[in-house]
């Protein structure tokens, strides 16, 4: 169990165990991106622990709630997502969660199955038990209200619908990040109002992204995806700061503060911190892929960065382009090196994209490049580009 887990109420888990039956444990994941990341890994590892103890895991894919967009931690109203994009993203989640959960023992549910059936009358009945004042108790809503930043009415519906998920599946426990506390407690409140035994809430710490500042998020470009290649994951973990490394050990690996303090003391006495980072990167890759993959990734990292060698297995992509229209950023996105063209443009602005070892200052037409050119994105992603007309 996570060393920083918090229970609401404090003795709630003990009281649920007294039921002497497998507990229904719920966690929801809105498919706002096709990729789960190390921040989600914190929840998945906790679910894995519960499953190994014999409890029933309900993995809810929030295809309905994703259309609204979770307002938690947001300073502005989120745009409603396209249904086709949500469906495409959701299709990847089952495979990714299977890195931690046994699919045969896991209930995977899409909350559109029951939320799509709610009528206007049903929604009004859900909303009548909750006041605007209660909603404004949320830190993000209260800040936006005080700052005269608009709050759309549909955003108030999000915690109600998440709470109704708990009612529908009769959840005993719901887990989520600390930023989800309001939403998680809504499920407990709604169950109680409708005459059900209220769920217990378990909150887990948030994981900072590679920047060490903001919560890990694909939209912020600071995430490490759990479905990325072993070499990519290993290299990205090795790129984080030494201080952030300790945070990852605590949140992802469950190492307590006293042991981390002992390691820090060893570093003060001359131990190279790189040894601890290699151990962390290897552990994460082992969990997401295999021990063998972690060993190979460490060898590849050593060869590429200590000896300054390029990888031996650089992929070669054939790319169909339009003369005078197709750009380098479009090609990098379309071959799958990054998730969006905006991310490529950001990397170019940060001088993190090279063609034939030359830094690219701005986006350019493919017509200006040579066939078979070597493209490098960041420190670890390489590919050769052959474009046809």
Buried (B, 14 or more C-beta within 10 A) or exposed (E): EBEBBEBBEEEBBEEBEEEEEBBBBBBBBBBBBBBBBBBBBBBBBBBBBBBEEEBBBBBBBBBBBBBBBBBBBBEEBBEEBEEEBBBEBBEBBBEBBBBBBEEEEBEBBBBBEBBEEBEEEEBEEBEEEBEEEBBBEBEBBEEBBEEEEEBBEEBBBBBBBBBBBBBBBEBBBBBBBBBBBBBBBBBBBBBEBBEBBBBBBBBBBBBBBBEEEBBBBBEEBBBBBBBBBBBBBBBBBBBBEEEBBBBBBBBBBBBEEEEBEEBBEEBEEEEEBEEBBBBBBBBBBBBBBEEEBBBBBBEBBEBBBEEEEEEEEEEEBEBEBEEEEBBBBBBBBBBEBBBEBEBBBBBBEEEBBBBEEEEBEEBBBBBEBEEEBBBBBBEBBBBEBEBEE
